[in-house]
């Protein structure tokens, strides 16, 4: 059974930075797509960034130039470096993975809260 270990969320002031981490266990298969999505109260969940095992990345327009997604080569780990955070980035951030796809995900983590506030 696939299990997630997500970490790195917390409270940060506007303009600050956080780095989220997600490690997958329970499978020996290297996932093709790994991603971060977020959901703020009252909003739908939205894809923030994704990365494939062959190096393709995607970023939502609202994070381009501020966030960076990365993976450890050959491992089911993914990171999201978030810089220049604003209160609008406040949300629960979810890690997700799929064995075959970059934009649709079969497995989801439990989420980690990111709060940007002064």
Secondary structure by P-SEA (a helix, b strand, c coil): cbbbbbccccccccccbbbbbbbbccccccccccccccccccccccccccccccbbbbbcccccccbbbbbcccccbbbbbbcccccccccbbbbbbbccccccccccccbbbbbbcc
